[in-house]
């Protein structure tokens, strides 16, 4: 009952406080409880026992369901038995029907085979008749039907039939394309293609050929091979893996490009004066001028033809550019392969190639997922040379930056950062490198350049923090440099270029982790940017420089504080009124030196850095005063009072300009001063008991004690 206070309360209320007639009242209360018990038992029995009880109803329902299940099982067994008998009785019939179905399937396949063969033959004969009868449109329709049939049969097991229709299509493709190509070539000659800019503006003459031009171009597109396997593509293009992405240019574009191909390879190959390996801008600018001069014509004349054939009008311009890029790729591949050992020429070709690619995309809106001339640069041997050249020139530039006499000059001062000439030049170097490799198509190539950038970041950091930095007169500028680079790297890491590289890097890591049983694989999903490691190392460098900077200040303060440390603390007069206190003469210069250096830091460092610096100085100053003044001297009552007032009214106000609660930064020193002054009822929180004992020994008065609790 002790565990049920409500029951005790109920019993006490029922029996009351009086002992008179208690036994009778207990008996009556017992009868009440027995009646409640009987009522509860009747209620339970009514639910469990009897024809209308819930328990009986439930049991009856369970019995009915069990009988139903038994009945269903019997029906299932009967059905299984019937199925077995039926299967046995119909086995012979099924065997007959299976043979009939297989025979029917075989005959259907033969019929389909011969139907396709008949279709191929009939369409081929019809095309021959249509061409002889000058019904060119009908011949092209038949050719289109054959191409559609070929695509439908591409996965057919009838390899001989597929081979046959392919040969038929190639045969008619050759005839039709030759037929229309000859007419198209005549039309181009009549148009005086490629015409000059003055002829382009003279629309009256050209418009006479527009209808014929578009009709023939439309026919040439319609008679192209199903897989765009054009026979006109040069043997070099068919065999060079580098140019495999350029094989989808339609026949009209190829024919438009014929005179440009002749001019390009005439002027920029062999011993021509215009073919100078150290002048790649000559042939690149020539290609860009062709794109500039003729892209409008291509879109206006071929755009409607493309639209009629289910393409976009702008695709005609893109195909025209792709066709011209074939020449560039062949030329670049040849030049880069021959001049890998000549660093200056090689580097210049790479620079001009990247500039060419940038102009294609920005000026002419060439799509990023289309064939790119940068694929020449990403060939294994070329790419290896390129990235090593980038590393070499980056090191040369870094040396120039470090050796610059004005490298520590402040260019921009802001509350968040200070940008030095050194930081700006180095980040410009990295940013230029990002712009150069950002146009590459494969993320794995970009990651290799990213690795180069992070290596350069670490080398630059080492160049700054290595050496005798403690005595360096530009310590604060070096600190600002590292801080600004760290700040910039974090911002860079949040732009789309580096976020996409982070995502790809995580995917690679997941793939490696899925194939490796090692439990120590680095997890990148928690990374915020691709520069996390670099930022962490730069922050460590910042902490190191902050420590050196504060140590330099403390060295000056300690040098000035010699007299303060040797002051006569043990014979000073007691203070009657703290309001009339003035700082000790020996401490005035020390505290002023400390204040001046702190103010200089406040002016030379950005707010974010200074807010990390002054708490470090506060801690160092507090430790210095604790160890080298308080514990190094003996104090009488007056000396203890003066030292406490120096800390309370001189040191604390120095930091009060930067925080509303300066005492928390020198709390240990303040506690020591209060212990030294025997403040009544004061119990230290930070100081340990042995430290309190050591401080008490600094007082020369005897018979005093501190209640330690």
C-alpha positions as CSV (number, residue, x, y, z in Angstrom):
1,X,0.0,0.0,0.0
2,X,2.9,2.2,0.6
3,X,3.5,2.4,-3.1
4,X,-0.1,3.5,-3.8
5,X,-0.7,6.8,-2.0
6,X,-4.2,7.4,-3.8
7,X,-5.5,4.1,-2.2
8,X,-4.3,5.2,1.2
9,X,-6.0,8.5,0.8
10,X,-9.3,6.8,-0.2
11,X,-9.2,4.4,2.8
12,X,-8.4,7.3,5.2
13,X,-11.3,9.3,3.8
14,X,-13.6,6.4,4.2
15,X,-12.6,5.4,7.7
16,X,-12.1,8.9,9.1
17,X,-9.8,10.1,11.9
18,X,-11.9,8.8,14.9
19,X,-11.2,5.5,16.6
20,X,-14.7,5.2,17.9
21,X,-16.6,2.3,16.4
22,X,-13.6,1.7,14.1
23,X,-14.1,-2.1,13.8
24,X,-17.7,-1.7,12.7
25,X,-16.8,0.9,10.1
26,X,-14.0,-1.4,8.9
27,X,-16.5,-4.3,8.5
28,X,-18.9,-2.1,6.6
29,X,-16.1,-0.9,4.4
30,X,-15.1,-4.5,3.8
31,X,-18.6,-5.3,2.6
32,X,-18.5,-2.4,0.2
33,X,-15.2,-3.7,-1.2
34,X,-16.6,-7.2,-1.5
35,X,-19.6,-5.9,-3.4
36,X,-17.3,-4.0,-5.8
37,X,-15.3,-7.2,-6.3
38,X,-18.5,-9.2,-7.0
39,X,-19.7,-6.6,-9.6
40,X,-16.3,-6.7,-11.3
41,X,-16.3,-10.5,-11.5
42,X,-19.8,-10.5,-12.9
43,X,-18.8,-8.0,-15.6
44,X,-15.8,-10.1,-16.6
45,X,-17.8,-13.3,-16.6
46,X,-20.5,-11.7,-18.8
47,X,-17.8,-10.9,-21.4
48,X,-16.1,-14.3,-21.3
49,X,-18.8,-16.9,-20.3
50,X,-22.3,-17.2,-21.8
51,X,-23.8,-17.3,-25.3
52,X,-23.6,-13.5,-25.9
53,X,-20.0,-13.1,-24.5
54,X,-17.3,-11.5,-26.8
55,X,-15.0,-14.4,-26.2
56,X,-17.5,-17.0,-27.4
57,X,-18.3,-14.9,-30.4
58,X,-14.6,-14.7,-31.2
59,X,-14.0,-18.4,-30.8
60,X,-17.0,-19.2,-33.0
61,X,-15.7,-16.9,-35.7
62,X,-12.2,-18.5,-35.5
63,X,-13.8,-21.9,-35.9
64,X,-15.8,-20.8,-38.9
65,X,-12.7,-19.4,-40.6
66,X,-10.7,-22.6,-39.8
67,X,-13.4,-24.7,-41.5
68,X,-13.4,-22.3,-44.5
69,X,-9.6,-22.7,-44.9
70,X,-10.0,-26.5,-44.7
71,X,-12.6,-26.4,-47.4
72,X,-10.5,-24.2,-49.6
73,X,-7.5,-26.6,-49.2
74,X,-9.7,-29.5,-50.3
75,X,-10.8,-27.5,-53.4
76,X,-7.2,-26.6,-54.2
77,X,-6.2,-30.3,-54.0
78,X,-9.1,-31.3,-56.2
79,X,-8.1,-28.6,-58.8
80,X,-4.5,-29.8,-58.8
81,X,-5.7,-33.4,-59.3
82,X,-7.9,-32.3,-62.2
83,X,-5.1,-30.3,-63.8
84,X,-2.7,-33.2,-63.6
85,X,-5.3,-35.5,-65.3
86,X,-6.0,-32.8,-67.9
87,X,-2.3,-32.3,-68.6
88,X,-1.8,-36.0,-69.0
89,X,-4.8,-36.4,-71.3
90,X,-3.8,-33.4,-73.5
91,X,-0.1,-34.1,-73.7
92,X,-0.3,-35.6,-77.2
93,X,-2.5,-32.8,-78.4
94,X,-0.1,-30.2,-77.0
95,X,2.9,-31.9,-78.7
96,X,1.0,-31.7,-82.0
97,X,0.1,-28.0,-81.5
98,X,3.7,-27.1,-80.4
99,X,5.0,-28.6,-83.7
100,X,2.4,-26.7,-85.6
101,X,3.3,-23.4,-83.8
102,X,7.0,-23.9,-84.5
103,X,6.2,-24.7,-88.1
104,X,4.0,-21.6,-88.4
105,X,6.7,-19.5,-86.7
106,X,9.3,-20.8,-89.2
107,X,7.0,-20.1,-92.1
108,X,6.1,-16.6,-90.8
109,X,9.9,-15.8,-90.5
110,X,10.4,-17.1,-94.0
111,X,7.5,-15.0,-95.2
112,X,8.8,-11.9,-93.4
113,X,12.3,-12.6,-94.8
114,X,11.0,-12.9,-98.4
115,X,8.7,-10.0,-97.9
116,X,11.6,-7.8,-96.8
117,X,13.7,-9.2,-99.7
118,X,10.9,-8.5,-102.1
119,X,10.5,-5.0,-100.6
120,X,14.2,-4.3,-101.0
121,X,14.1,-5.6,-104.6
122,X,10.9,-3.8,-105.6
123,X,12.1,-0.5,-104.0
124,X,15.5,-0.9,-105.7
125,X,13.8,-1.5,-109.1
126,X,11.4,1.4,-108.5
127,X,14.3,3.7,-107.7
128,X,16.0,2.7,-111.0
129,X,12.8,3.3,-112.9
130,X,12.1,6.6,-111.1
131,X,15.6,7.9,-111.8
132,X,15.4,6.9,-115.5
133,X,12.0,8.7,-115.7
134,X,13.4,11.8,-113.9
135,X,11.1,11.2,-110.9
136,X,13.8,12.1,-108.4
137,X,11.4,12.8,-105.5
138,X,9.9,9.3,-105.7
139,X,13.4,7.8,-105.9
140,X,14.4,9.6,-102.7
141,X,11.2,8.4,-101.0
142,X,12.1,4.8,-101.9
143,X,15.6,5.3,-100.6
144,X,14.2,6.7,-97.3
145,X,12.0,3.7,-96.9
146,X,15.0,1.4,-97.4
147,X,16.9,3.3,-94.7
148,X,14.0,3.0,-92.3
149,X,13.8,-0.7,-93.0
150,X,17.5,-1.0,-92.5
151,X,17.2,0.6,-89.1
152,X,14.3,-1.6,-88.1
153,X,16.3,-4.7,-89.1
154,X,19.5,-3.7,-87.4
155,X,18.9,-6.1,-84.5
156,X,17.6,-8.9,-86.7
157,X,19.3,-12.3,-86.5
158,X,19.2,-12.6,-90.3
159,X,22.7,-11.2,-90.8
160,X,22.9,-12.0,-94.5
161,X,19.7,-10.0,-95.1
162,X,21.0,-7.1,-93.0
163,X,24.3,-7.2,-94.9
164,X,22.4,-7.3,-98.2
165,X,20.2,-4.3,-97.5
166,X,23.2,-2.4,-96.2
167,X,25.0,-3.0,-99.5
168,X,21.9,-2.0,-101.5
169,X,21.6,1.3,-99.5
170,X,25.3,2.0,-100.0
171,X,24.9,1.4,-103.7
172,X,22.0,3.8,-104.1
173,X,23.5,6.3,-101.7
174,X,26.5,6.5,-103.9
175,X,24.4,7.0,-107.0
176,X,21.9,9.5,-105.5
177,X,24.6,11.5,-103.8
178,X,26.7,11.6,-106.9
179,X,23.7,12.7,-108.9
180,X,22.7,15.5,-106.5
181,X,26.3,16.4,-105.7
182,X,27.1,17.2,-109.3
183,X,24.1,19.5,-109.6
184,X,24.9,21.1,-106.2
185,X,28.5,21.7,-107.3
186,X,27.3,23.3,-110.5
187,X,25.0,25.5,-108.5
188,X,27.8,26.6,-106.2
189,X,30.0,27.4,-109.2
190,X,27.2,29.5,-110.7
191,X,26.9,31.3,-107.3
192,X,30.6,31.9,-107.4
193,X,31.0,30.2,-104.1
194,X,32.8,31.1,-101.9
195,X,31.8,34.7,-102.7
196,X,33.2,37.9,-101.3
197,X,31.4,40.0,-98.7
198,X,30.2,42.5,-101.4
199,X,28.6,39.6,-103.2
200,X,26.9,38.4,-100.1
201,X,25.2,41.8,-99.7
202,X,24.1,41.7,-103.3
203,X,21.0,39.6,-102.7
204,X,19.5,40.1,-106.1
205,X,22.0,37.9,-107.8
206,X,22.2,35.2,-105.2
207,X,18.4,34.9,-104.6
208,X,18.1,33.5,-108.2
209,X,19.9,30.4,-107.0
210,X,18.3,30.1,-103.5
211,X,15.5,27.8,-104.5
212,X,17.7,25.4,-106.5
213,X,20.4,25.5,-103.7
214,X,17.9,24.5,-101.0
215,X,16.2,21.8,-103.1
216,X,19.5,20.1,-103.8
217,X,20.7,20.5,-100.2
218,X,17.4,19.0,-99.0
219,X,17.9,16.0,-101.3
220,X,21.5,15.5,-100.2
221,X,20.4,15.5,-96.6
222,X,17.7,13.0,-97.3
223,X,20.0,10.6,-99.1
224,X,22.6,10.5,-96.4
225,X,23.5,7.1,-94.9
226,X,21.5,6.0,-91.8
227,X,24.6,6.2,-89.6
228,X,26.0,9.4,-91.3
229,X,28.9,7.3,-92.6
230,X,29.8,9.7,-95.4
231,X,32.1,8.4,-98.1
232,X,33.4,11.9,-98.9
233,X,35.2,12.1,-95.6
234,X,38.9,11.9,-96.1
235,X,40.9,8.8,-95.4
236,X,42.7,10.6,-92.7
237,X,39.4,11.5,-91.0
238,X,38.2,7.9,-91.2
239,X,41.4,6.5,-89.6
240,X,42.2,9.2,-87.0
241,X,40.6,8.5,-83.7
242,X,41.0,12.1,-82.8
243,X,38.5,13.2,-85.4
244,X,35.8,10.5,-84.9
245,X,33.5,13.2,-83.4
246,X,33.6,15.2,-86.7
247,X,32.1,12.5,-88.9
248,X,28.4,13.6,-88.8
249,X,28.7,16.7,-91.0
250,X,26.0,16.5,-93.8
251,X,27.0,16.4,-97.4
252,X,25.8,20.0,-98.3
253,X,28.1,21.4,-95.6
254,X,31.0,19.2,-96.7
255,X,30.6,20.5,-100.3
256,X,30.5,24.1,-99.0
257,X,33.7,23.5,-97.2
258,X,35.7,22.1,-100.2
259,X,37.2,25.4,-101.3
260,X,38.0,26.3,-97.7
261,X,39.8,23.0,-97.2
262,X,41.9,23.7,-100.3
263,X,42.8,27.2,-99.2
264,X,43.6,26.1,-95.7
265,X,45.9,23.3,-96.5
266,X,47.5,25.3,-99.4
267,X,48.4,28.3,-97.1
268,X,49.1,26.5,-93.8
269,X,51.0,23.3,-94.8
270,X,54.3,22.7,-96.6
271,X,56.9,25.4,-97.2
272,X,54.5,28.3,-97.7
273,X,55.5,31.5,-96.0
274,X,52.1,31.6,-94.3
275,X,52.9,28.3,-92.6
276,X,54.8,29.3,-89.5
277,X,54.6,27.0,-86.4
278,X,55.3,29.9,-84.1
279,X,52.3,31.8,-85.6
280,X,49.3,29.6,-85.0
281,X,47.1,32.7,-84.7
282,X,47.4,33.0,-88.5
283,X,45.4,29.9,-89.4
284,X,43.2,30.2,-86.3
285,X,42.2,33.8,-87.1
286,X,41.6,32.7,-90.7
287,X,39.1,30.1,-89.6
288,X,37.4,32.5,-87.2
289,X,37.0,35.0,-90.1
290,X,35.4,32.4,-92.3
291,X,32.9,31.6,-89.5
292,X,32.2,35.3,-89.0
293,X,31.7,36.0,-92.7
294,X,29.6,33.0,-93.7
295,X,27.6,31.9,-90.7
296,X,24.7,34.2,-91.5
297,X,24.5,32.9,-95.0
298,X,24.6,29.3,-93.9
299,X,21.8,29.8,-91.4
300,X,19.6,31.8,-93.8
301,X,20.1,29.4,-96.8
302,X,20.5,26.0,-95.0
303,X,18.4,26.7,-91.9
304,X,15.0,26.1,-93.6
305,X,16.4,22.8,-95.1
306,X,17.5,21.7,-91.6
307,X,14.1,22.6,-90.2
308,X,12.3,20.6,-92.9
309,X,14.4,17.6,-91.9
310,X,13.6,17.8,-88.2
311,X,16.6,19.8,-87.1
312,X,17.1,23.3,-85.7
313,X,18.1,26.1,-88.1
314,X,21.1,27.0,-85.9
315,X,22.4,23.4,-86.3
316,X,23.5,24.4,-89.8
317,X,25.8,27.0,-88.4
318,X,27.2,24.5,-85.8
319,X,27.8,21.9,-88.6
320,X,29.6,24.5,-90.6
321,X,31.8,25.3,-87.7
322,X,32.5,21.6,-87.0
323,X,33.5,21.1,-90.6
324,X,36.0,24.0,-90.3
325,X,37.3,22.6,-87.0
326,X,38.4,19.5,-88.8
327,X,41.1,21.5,-90.6
328,X,42.2,23.1,-87.3
329,X,42.4,19.7,-85.5
330,X,44.5,18.1,-88.2
331,X,46.9,21.2,-88.2
332,X,47.1,21.4,-84.4
333,X,47.8,17.7,-84.0
334,X,50.6,17.9,-86.5
335,X,52.2,21.0,-85.0
336,X,51.9,20.0,-81.4
337,X,53.4,16.6,-82.1
338,X,56.4,18.1,-83.9
339,X,57.2,20.8,-81.4
340,X,56.8,19.1,-78.1
341,X,60.5,19.8,-77.4
342,X,60.4,23.5,-78.1
343,X,58.8,25.0,-75.1
344,X,58.1,28.5,-76.4
345,X,56.5,27.3,-79.6
346,X,54.5,24.6,-77.8
347,X,53.3,27.0,-75.2
348,X,52.3,29.6,-77.7
349,X,50.2,27.1,-79.7
350,X,48.4,26.0,-76.6
351,X,47.7,29.6,-75.6
352,X,46.3,30.4,-79.1
353,X,44.2,27.2,-79.1
354,X,42.6,28.0,-75.8
355,X,41.9,31.6,-76.9
356,X,40.4,30.2,-80.1
357,X,38.1,27.9,-78.2
358,X,37.0,30.7,-75.8
359,X,36.1,32.9,-78.8
360,X,34.1,30.1,-80.4
361,X,32.0,29.7,-77.3
362,X,31.6,33.3,-76.2
363,X,31.3,35.1,-79.5
364,X,29.7,32.4,-81.7
365,X,27.8,30.5,-79.0
366,X,29.3,27.2,-80.0
367,X,27.8,24.5,-77.7
368,X,30.0,23.1,-74.9
369,X,29.0,19.5,-75.7
370,X,30.0,19.8,-79.4
371,X,33.4,18.6,-80.7
372,X,36.2,20.8,-79.4
373,X,39.7,21.5,-80.6
374,X,40.8,21.1,-77.0
375,X,40.6,17.3,-77.6
376,X,44.0,17.7,-79.3
377,X,45.4,19.2,-76.1
378,X,44.1,16.3,-74.0
379,X,45.8,13.5,-75.8
380,X,48.0,11.7,-73.3
381,X,51.4,12.8,-74.5
382,X,50.3,16.4,-75.3
383,X,48.4,16.8,-72.1
384,X,51.4,15.6,-70.0
385,X,53.6,18.2,-71.8
386,X,51.0,20.9,-71.4
387,X,50.4,20.5,-67.6
388,X,54.2,20.4,-67.0
389,X,54.6,23.6,-69.0
390,X,51.9,25.2,-66.9
391,X,53.7,24.1,-63.8
392,X,57.0,25.4,-65.1
393,X,55.7,28.8,-66.0
394,X,53.7,29.0,-62.7
395,X,56.9,28.5,-60.8
396,X,58.7,31.2,-62.8
397,X,55.8,33.6,-62.1
398,X,55.7,32.7,-58.4
399,X,59.4,33.5,-58.1
400,X,58.8,36.9,-59.8
401,X,56.0,37.6,-57.3
402,X,58.1,36.7,-54.3
403,X,61.1,38.7,-55.5
404,X,59.0,41.8,-56.3
405,X,60.1,44.7,-54.1
406,X,56.6,45.9,-53.7
407,X,55.1,42.5,-53.0
408,X,53.9,43.5,-49.5
409,X,52.3,46.7,-50.5
410,X,48.6,46.9,-49.5
411,X,46.3,47.4,-52.6
412,X,42.9,47.1,-50.9
413,X,42.1,47.6,-47.2
414,X,38.7,46.3,-46.0
415,X,37.2,45.3,-42.7
416,X,37.1,41.7,-44.0
417,X,40.5,41.5,-45.6
418,X,43.7,43.3,-46.7
419,X,44.8,42.5,-50.3
420,X,48.6,42.8,-50.9
421,X,50.4,42.9,-54.2
422,X,51.7,39.4,-53.5
423,X,48.3,37.9,-52.9
424,X,46.7,39.6,-55.8
425,X,49.4,38.5,-58.3
426,X,49.4,34.9,-57.1
427,X,45.6,34.6,-57.1
428,X,45.5,36.2,-60.6
429,X,47.9,33.4,-61.7
430,X,45.6,30.7,-60.3
431,X,42.5,32.4,-61.7
432,X,44.0,32.6,-65.2
433,X,44.9,29.0,-65.0
434,X,41.2,28.2,-64.0
435,X,40.0,30.2,-67.0
436,X,42.3,28.2,-69.3
437,X,41.4,24.7,-68.2
438,X,37.7,25.4,-67.5
439,X,36.8,24.9,-71.1
440,X,38.1,21.3,-71.1
441,X,35.3,18.7,-71.6
442,X,36.5,15.9,-69.4
443,X,36.4,16.4,-65.6
444,X,39.3,14.1,-65.1
445,X,41.5,16.6,-67.0
446,X,40.2,19.4,-64.9
447,X,41.0,17.5,-61.7
448,X,44.6,17.2,-62.8
449,X,44.8,21.0,-63.2
450,X,43.1,21.4,-59.9
451,X,45.8,19.2,-58.3
452,X,48.4,21.5,-59.9
453,X,46.6,24.5,-58.3
454,X,46.5,23.0,-54.9
455,X,50.2,22.1,-55.2
456,X,51.0,25.7,-56.1
457,X,49.0,26.9,-53.2
458,X,51.0,24.8,-50.8
459,X,54.3,25.8,-52.3
460,X,53.3,29.5,-52.1
461,X,52.4,29.1,-48.4
462,X,55.7,27.4,-47.7
463,X,57.6,30.2,-49.4
464,X,55.9,32.7,-47.1
465,X,56.1,31.0,-43.8
466,X,59.6,29.4,-44.3
467,X,62.6,31.3,-43.1
468,X,63.1,33.7,-40.1
469,X,59.6,35.0,-40.0
470,X,59.9,36.2,-36.3
471,X,62.3,39.0,-37.3
472,X,60.5,39.8,-40.6
473,X,59.4,43.5,-40.8
474,X,56.5,42.6,-43.0
475,X,55.0,40.1,-40.7
476,X,51.5,41.7,-40.6
477,X,51.5,42.0,-44.4
478,X,52.4,38.3,-44.7
479,X,49.6,37.5,-42.3
480,X,47.2,39.6,-44.4
481,X,48.4,37.7,-47.6
482,X,47.6,34.3,-46.2
483,X,44.3,35.5,-44.8
484,X,43.2,37.0,-48.1
485,X,44.1,33.9,-50.0
486,X,42.2,31.7,-47.6
487,X,39.2,34.0,-47.8
488,X,39.3,33.9,-51.6
489,X,39.7,30.2,-51.8
490,X,36.5,29.7,-49.8
491,X,34.6,32.0,-52.2
492,X,36.1,30.2,-55.2
493,X,35.0,26.9,-53.8
494,X,31.3,27.9,-53.9
495,X,31.2,28.8,-57.6
496,X,29.8,26.3,-60.1
497,X,33.1,25.4,-61.7
498,X,34.7,24.2,-58.5
499,X,31.4,22.7,-57.1
500,X,31.1,20.5,-60.2
501,X,34.7,19.4,-59.7
502,X,33.9,18.6,-56.0
503,X,30.9,16.5,-57.1
504,X,33.0,14.6,-59.7
505,X,35.8,14.1,-57.1
506,X,33.2,12.6,-54.6
507,X,31.9,10.3,-57.4
508,X,35.4,9.1,-58.0
509,X,35.9,8.5,-54.3
510,X,32.7,6.6,-54.0
511,X,33.7,4.4,-57.0
512,X,37.1,3.7,-55.4
513,X,35.6,3.0,-52.0
514,X,33.1,0.6,-53.6
515,X,36.0,-1.4,-55.2
516,X,38.2,-1.3,-52.2
517,X,38.0,-3.2,-48.9
518,X,40.1,-0.7,-47.1
519,X,38.3,1.0,-44.1
520,X,40.6,4.0,-44.3
521,X,39.4,5.5,-47.6
522,X,39.0,9.2,-47.4
523,X,35.4,10.3,-47.3
524,X,34.8,13.5,-49.4
525,X,31.0,13.8,-49.0
526,X,31.6,16.0,-45.9
527,X,33.9,18.4,-47.8
528,X,32.5,22.0,-48.4
529,X,34.9,22.9,-51.2
530,X,37.7,21.3,-53.2
531,X,40.1,23.7,-51.4
532,X,39.3,22.4,-47.9
533,X,42.7,21.0,-47.3
534,X,44.4,24.2,-48.7
535,X,42.2,26.4,-46.5
536,X,43.0,24.3,-43.4
537,X,46.8,24.6,-44.1
538,X,46.5,28.3,-44.7
539,X,44.6,28.7,-41.5
540,X,47.4,26.9,-39.7
541,X,49.9,29.2,-41.3
542,X,47.7,32.2,-40.1
543,X,47.7,30.9,-36.6
544,X,51.5,30.5,-36.8
545,X,52.0,34.0,-38.0
546,X,49.6,35.4,-35.4
547,X,51.6,33.7,-32.7
548,X,54.9,35.1,-34.1
549,X,53.3,38.6,-34.4
550,X,52.0,38.6,-30.8
551,X,55.3,37.2,-29.6
552,X,57.2,40.1,-31.2
553,X,54.9,42.5,-29.5
554,X,55.4,40.8,-26.2
555,X,59.1,40.8,-26.7
556,X,59.0,44.6,-26.9
557,X,56.7,44.8,-23.9
558,X,59.0,42.5,-21.8
559,X,62.0,44.6,-22.8
560,X,60.3,47.8,-21.6
561,X,59.0,46.1,-18.4
562,X,62.3,45.5,-16.8
563,X,61.8,48.3,-14.2
564,X,58.2,47.3,-13.7
565,X,59.2,43.7,-12.8
566,X,61.9,44.9,-10.3
567,X,59.7,47.6,-8.7
568,X,59.6,47.7,-4.9
569,X,56.2,46.0,-4.5
570,X,57.0,45.0,-0.9
571,X,57.4,48.5,0.6
572,X,54.7,50.5,-1.3
573,X,52.3,52.7,0.6
574,X,48.7,51.4,1.0
575,X,45.9,53.0,-0.9
576,X,43.3,54.8,1.1
577,X,41.0,55.7,-1.8
578,X,41.2,53.8,-5.1
579,X,39.6,56.8,-6.9
580,X,42.8,58.7,-6.2
581,X,45.0,55.9,-7.6
582,X,47.5,56.6,-10.3
583,X,49.4,54.0,-12.2
584,X,52.9,53.1,-11.0
585,X,55.7,55.0,-12.6
586,X,57.5,51.9,-13.7
587,X,54.4,50.4,-15.4
588,X,53.4,53.5,-17.4
589,X,55.8,53.0,-20.3
590,X,55.1,49.2,-20.4
591,X,51.3,49.6,-20.7
592,X,51.7,52.5,-23.2
593,X,54.0,50.4,-25.3
594,X,51.5,47.6,-25.2
595,X,48.6,49.9,-26.1
596,X,50.5,51.5,-29.0
597,X,51.4,48.2,-30.6
598,X,47.8,47.0,-30.2
599,X,46.5,50.1,-31.9
600,X,49.0,49.7,-34.7
601,X,47.7,46.1,-35.2
602,X,44.2,47.4,-35.2
603,X,45.0,49.8,-38.0
604,X,47.1,47.4,-40.1
605,X,45.0,44.2,-39.8
606,X,41.5,43.6,-41.1
607,X,38.8,43.4,-38.4
608,X,38.4,39.6,-38.7
609,X,42.1,39.1,-38.2
610,X,42.5,41.6,-35.4
611,X,39.6,40.0,-33.6
612,X,41.7,36.8,-33.5
613,X,44.9,38.6,-32.6
614,X,44.0,40.8,-29.6
615,X,42.6,37.9,-27.4
616,X,45.9,36.1,-28.0
617,X,47.8,39.2,-26.8
618,X,45.5,39.5,-23.8
619,X,46.2,35.9,-22.8
620,X,50.0,36.4,-23.3
621,X,50.0,39.7,-21.4
622,X,48.0,38.1,-18.6
623,X,50.4,35.1,-18.4
624,X,53.4,37.4,-18.4
625,X,52.1,39.6,-15.5
626,X,51.1,36.5,-13.6
627,X,54.4,34.6,-14.0
628,X,57.0,37.3,-14.2
629,X,55.6,40.0,-12.0
630,X,53.2,38.5,-9.5
631,X,55.0,35.2,-8.8
632,X,58.4,36.8,-9.2
633,X,58.0,39.5,-6.4
634,X,57.0,39.9,-2.8
635,X,54.0,42.2,-2.1
636,X,53.0,44.1,1.0
637,X,49.4,45.4,1.3
638,X,50.2,48.6,-0.7
639,X,52.0,46.7,-3.5
640,X,49.2,44.2,-3.8
641,X,46.7,47.1,-4.0
642,X,48.8,48.9,-6.6
643,X,49.2,45.8,-8.8
644,X,45.5,45.1,-8.7
645,X,44.7,48.7,-9.6
646,X,47.2,48.5,-12.5
647,X,45.4,45.5,-13.9
648,X,41.9,46.7,-13.1
649,X,42.2,50.4,-14.2
650,X,45.0,50.2,-16.9
651,X,45.0,46.7,-18.5
652,X,41.3,46.1,-18.6
653,X,40.5,49.5,-20.3
654,X,42.9,48.6,-23.0
655,X,40.8,45.6,-24.1
656,X,37.4,47.3,-23.3
657,X,37.6,49.0,-26.7
658,X,37.2,45.6,-28.4
659,X,34.8,43.8,-26.1
660,X,32.1,44.5,-23.6
661,X,33.5,41.9,-21.2
662,X,37.3,42.3,-21.2
663,X,37.7,40.6,-17.8
664,X,37.0,37.1,-19.2
665,X,40.3,37.3,-21.2
666,X,42.5,37.9,-18.1
667,X,40.3,36.2,-15.5
668,X,43.1,34.1,-14.1
669,X,45.2,37.2,-13.5
670,X,42.3,39.0,-11.8
671,X,41.7,36.1,-9.5
672,X,45.4,36.0,-8.6
673,X,45.3,39.7,-7.8
674,X,42.2,39.3,-5.6
675,X,43.9,36.4,-3.8
676,X,47.0,38.5,-3.3
677,X,44.9,41.3,-1.8
678,X,43.2,38.9,0.7
679,X,39.7,39.9,-0.4
680,X,37.2,38.6,2.1
681,X,34.9,35.7,1.2
682,X,36.5,35.4,-2.2
683,X,36.7,31.9,-3.6
684,X,38.8,31.4,-6.8
685,X,37.3,29.4,-9.6
686,X,40.1,29.2,-12.2
687,X,43.1,29.0,-10.0
688,X,44.2,25.7,-8.5
689,X,44.8,25.2,-4.8
690,X,48.6,24.9,-5.3
691,X,48.6,28.2,-7.3
692,X,46.6,29.9,-4.5
693,X,49.1,28.7,-2.0
694,X,52.0,30.0,-4.1
695,X,50.3,33.4,-4.4
696,X,49.7,33.7,-0.7
697,X,53.4,33.2,-0.1
698,X,54.0,36.4,-2.1
699,X,52.6,38.4,0.8
700,X,55.1,39.5,3.4
701,X,52.4,40.1,6.1
702,X,52.0,37.2,8.4
703,X,48.9,35.8,10.1
704,X,46.6,36.3,7.2
705,X,44.7,33.5,5.7
706,X,42.2,32.9,2.8
707,X,39.1,30.9,3.4
708,X,39.4,28.3,0.6
709,X,36.2,26.5,1.5
